[in-house]
Amino acid sequence: MQGENLTIWSFFFLEGFSRYPQLEIVLFVFSLGMYLITILGNSTLILITILDPRLQTPMYLFLGNLSFMDVCYTSASIPTLLVNLLSSQKTIIFSGCAVQMYLSLAMGSTECVLLAVMAYDRYVAICNPLRYPIIMNRQVCVQMATVSWVTGCLTALLETSFALQIPLCGNLINHFTCEILAVLKLACTSSLLMDLTMLVVSVLLLPIPMLLICISYVFILSTILRISSAEGRSKAFSTCGAHLTVVILYYGAALSMYLKPSSSSSEVDKIISLLYGVLTPMLNPIIYSLRNKEVKDAMKKLLGKMSLHQTHENL
């Protein structure tokens, strides 16, 4: 097969953590627990942003989108990881690999843009509160969320299409998922077009959104420091604290993954990818719940309704 056509592989082997079989059960339990918490936490957050009238605001519209991305992102790779951790045949078919690569890139790229959009939302809310309902009306918010999705999905489609057209000299991926950088290590020849595409997309989705977020928070911090009352400053900080924490976690993990030295250990890369793919999406709803009274009140209200409904059914 390799001599006939270097570009066609019907399936791939995922090496994952097979070098450390004694750790696979531990990683399975850890990954399964994190995945279930991620699905439960983000699904609950999506549900309350839809059902609770008090959360029908721009910030929670974006937060609902963020939670949906986290569910999709983890579901693209973690179920495959869980199966392979318990299986001796750690394989994935070509089409499955393509879908996994696309979904991971699309959700990750969309989240980069959405976090910048959320930073702008916080900037308008704190620096221009009187005009906030006019500037961030529902139509504008939907358009901004749509731009985030379209940008992420199109750039992911471009990267995935180029990556899967490159001739590959093997089908053993030294990763637990079809991560694009791990797949490109199998390339027989370097592709200038692919390298250029990756560079342009990386600049578009990492430094530019980060710069916009930093500029937004410079203005936010400047405005907060001018607030005379301590209570007002505390309230202003609390409204953007959760978002800033999520930004630091997300971009910290993303930068450590994609801007690491080329000589770094592949095992370290896998651990970073696992934390990036499971831990960050799991923490997002926890961070927003702990630091936001409206979300905590909405969750209590939802749990109260569910408890009441269950009581009526038992009667």
C-alpha positions in Angstrom: 0.0 0.0 0.0 2.8 2.4 0.9 4.5 1.8 -2.4 1.3 2.2 -4.5 -0.2 5.3 -3.1 1.2 7.4 -0.2 -1.9 9.4 0.2 -4.5 6.8 0.9 -4.9 5.1 4.3 -8.2 3.4 5.2 -7.4 3.6 8.9 -4.9 5.0 11.4 -3.3 3.5 14.5 -3.4 5.9 17.5 -0.5 5.2 19.8 -2.0 7.2 22.6 -0.5 6.1 26.0 0.2 2.5 24.9 3.8 2.8 26.1 2.5 3.0 29.6 -0.1 0.2 29.9 -0.1 0.4 33.7 -1.4 4.0 33.5 -4.2 3.4 31.0 -6.8 2.4 33.6 -5.9 5.4 35.7 -6.2 7.7 32.6 -9.5 6.0 31.7 -11.1 6.7 35.1 -9.6 10.3 35.1 -10.8 11.0 31.5 -14.3 9.5 32.0 -14.8 11.4 35.2 -13.7 14.7 33.7 -15.8 14.1 30.5 -19.0 13.3 32.5 -18.5 16.5 34.6 -17.9 18.5 31.4 -21.1 17.2 29.8 -23.2 17.7 32.9 -21.8 21.1 33.8 -22.0 22.6 30.3 -25.4 21.1 29.5 -26.8 22.5 32.7 -25.3 25.9 31.8 -26.9 25.8 28.3 -30.2 24.8 29.8 -30.4 27.6 32.4 -29.4 30.2 29.8 -32.4 29.1 27.7 -35.0 28.6 30.4 -34.3 31.4 32.9 -35.6 34.8 31.7 -33.0 36.7 33.8 -30.3 35.2 31.8 -31.6 36.4 28.4 -28.7 38.8 28.0 -25.8 39.1 25.6 -23.2 37.7 28.1 -25.3 34.5 28.7 -26.0 34.1 25.0 -22.2 34.0 24.4 -21.8 31.8 27.5 -24.4 29.3 26.1 -22.4 29.2 22.8 -19.2 28.7 24.7 -20.7 25.7 26.7 -22.0 24.2 23.5 -18.5 24.4 21.9 -17.0 22.7 25.0 -19.4 19.8 24.8 -18.7 19.4 21.0 -14.9 19.8 21.5 -14.6 17.1 24.2 -17.1 14.8 22.5 -15.0 14.9 19.3 -12.0 13.2 20.9 -12.6 11.9 24.5 -15.0 9.0 23.6 -12.4 7.6 21.1 -9.7 8.0 23.8 -11.9 6.1 26.3 -12.5 3.2 23.9 -8.8 3.0 23.0 -7.6 3.0 26.6 -9.5 -0.2 27.1 -8.7 -1.7 23.7 -5.7 -3.5 22.3 -6.6 -2.4 18.8 -6.2 1.4 19.0 -7.5 2.3 15.5 -9.6 4.9 13.8 -10.9 4.9 10.2 -9.9 7.6 7.8 -13.3 9.3 7.8 -13.5 9.2 11.6 -10.0 10.8 11.8 -11.1 13.5 9.3 -14.2 14.3 11.3 -12.3 14.3 14.6 -9.7 16.6 13.3 -12.2 19.0 11.8 -14.4 19.2 14.9 -11.5 19.8 17.2 -10.1 22.5 15.0 -13.5 24.1 14.4 -14.5 24.2 18.1 -11.1 25.4 19.2 -10.9 28.1 16.5 -14.4 29.3 17.2 -13.7 29.6 20.9 -10.7 31.8 20.2 -12.9 34.3 18.3 -15.8 34.0 20.8 -13.6 34.8 23.8 -12.6 38.1 22.0 -16.3 38.8 21.4 -17.1 38.2 25.1 -14.2 40.6 26.0 -15.8 43.3 23.8 -19.2 42.6 25.5 -17.6 43.2 28.9 -15.9 46.3 27.6 -19.1 47.9 26.5 -21.0 46.8 29.7 -18.4 48.4 32.0 -17.0 51.3 29.9 -20.3 52.4 28.2 -23.1 51.0 30.4 -25.8 53.5 29.4 -25.5 52.6 25.7 -24.9 48.9 26.4 -28.5 47.8 25.5 -28.4 49.7 22.2 -24.9 48.6 21.2 -25.3 45.0 22.2 -28.8 44.4 21.1 -29.9 40.8 20.3 -29.4 41.2 16.6 -25.8 42.4 17.0 -25.1 39.6 19.5 -26.4 36.9 17.2 -24.4 38.3 14.3 -21.2 38.4 16.4 -21.8 34.8 17.6 -22.4 33.8 13.9 -19.2 35.4 12.8 -17.3 33.4 15.5 -18.8 30.1 14.3 -18.3 30.9 10.6 -14.7 32.0 11.1 -13.8 28.9 13.2 -15.6 26.4 10.9 -14.2 27.8 7.7 -10.6 28.0 8.9 -10.9 24.4 10.3 -12.3 23.2 6.9 -9.3 24.8 5.2 -6.7 23.3 7.5 -8.3 19.8 7.5 -8.7 19.7 3.7 -5.0 20.6 3.2 -3.8 18.2 5.9 -5.6 15.2 4.5 -4.3 15.8 1.0 -0.7 15.7 2.0 1.1 12.3 1.2 1.6 10.3 4.4 4.4 7.8 4.8 2.7 5.9 7.6 -0.5 5.5 9.5 0.8 5.3 13.1 -0.2 8.6 14.8 1.8 9.3 18.0 -1.2 10.8 19.8 -4.5 9.7 21.3 -6.5 11.7 18.8 -6.2 12.8 15.2 -4.5 16.1 16.2 -3.4 18.0 13.1 0.2 18.5 14.2 0.6 14.8 15.1 -0.8 13.8 11.7 1.4 16.2 9.8 4.5 14.6 11.4 3.7 11.6 9.1 4.0 13.7 6.0 6.5 12.4 3.4 7.3 15.9 2.2 6.9 19.4 3.6 4.1 21.5 2.1 4.7 25.2 1.7 1.0 25.8 1.2 0.1 23.9 4.4 2.8 25.6 6.4 1.6 29.0 5.1 -2.0 28.1 5.9 -1.2 27.0 9.4 0.8 30.2 10.0 -1.9 32.5 8.8 -4.6 30.7 10.8 -2.5 30.6 13.9 -1.9 34.4 13.7 -5.5 35.0 12.9 -6.9 33.0 15.8 -4.2 33.4 18.6 -2.3 36.7 18.6 -5.1 38.9 17.1 -7.9 37.8 19.5 -5.5 37.9 22.4 -4.5 41.5 21.4 -8.2 42.5 21.2 -8.8 40.9 24.6 -5.8 42.7 26.1 -7.0 46.1 24.7 -10.5 45.5 26.0 -9.2 44.8 29.5 -6.9 47.8 29.5 -9.9 50.0 29.0 -12.0 47.9 31.5 -9.3 48.2 34.2 -8.9 51.9 33.6 -12.6 52.4 34.0 -12.9 50.2 37.1 -10.1 52.1 38.9 -11.9 55.4 38.3 -15.0 54.1 40.2 -15.1 55.8 43.6 -16.9 53.2 45.7 -15.3 49.9 46.7 -18.6 48.1 46.2 -18.9 49.4 42.6 -15.3 48.3 41.9 -16.0 44.9 43.4 -19.2 44.4 41.3 -17.4 45.5 38.1 -14.5 43.1 38.8 -16.9 40.3 39.5 -18.7 40.7 36.1 -15.5 40.2 34.1 -13.5 38.0 36.5 -15.0 34.7 35.3 -14.3 35.6 31.7 -10.8 36.7 32.4 -10.1 33.4 34.3 -11.4 31.4 31.4 -9.3 33.4 28.9 -6.1 32.8 30.9 -6.8 29.0 31.2 -7.8 28.6 27.5 -5.0 30.7 25.9 -2.4 29.4 28.4 -3.2 25.8 27.4 -3.4 26.7 23.7 -0.1 28.6 23.6 1.7 25.8 25.5 0.3 23.4 22.9 0.9 25.2 19.6 3.9 27.4 20.4 6.0 24.8 22.2 9.5 23.9 20.9 9.6 21.3 18.1 12.0 19.2 20.1 9.6 18.8 23.1 8.6 15.3 24.2 5.6 13.7 22.5 4.5 12.3 25.8 4.4 15.8 27.3 2.5 17.0 24.3 -0.1 14.3 24.9 -0.6 15.2 28.6 -0.9 18.9 27.6 -3.5 18.0 24.9 -5.4 15.9 27.4 -5.6 18.7 30.0 -6.4 21.2 27.2 -9.2 18.9 25.9 -10.7 17.9 29.2 -9.8 20.1 32.1 -10.4 23.5 30.5 -14.0 22.7 29.2 -14.8 21.1 32.6 -13.7 24.2 34.5 -15.6 26.7 32.4 -19.0 26.1 33.9 -17.6 25.7 37.4 -15.8 29.1 37.1 -18.9 30.9 35.9 -21.1 29.2 38.5 -18.8 30.0 41.4 -18.2 33.7 40.5 -21.7 34.6 39.3 -24.7 35.0 41.6 -27.2 35.0 38.7 -26.0 31.6 37.5 -26.0 30.1 41.0 -29.6 31.4 41.6 -30.7 30.1 38.2 -29.2 26.7 39.0 -31.0 26.6 42.4 -34.2 27.5 40.7 -33.8 24.7 38.1 -32.9 22.2 40.8 -35.9 23.3 42.9 -38.3 22.8 39.9 -36.8 19.4 39.2 -37.2 18.4 42.8 -40.8 19.6 42.9 -41.6 17.8 39.7 -40.1 14.6 41.1 -42.2 14.9 44.3 -45.4 15.4 42.3 -44.6 12.3 40.2 -44.0 10.2 43.4 -47.3 11.4 44.8 
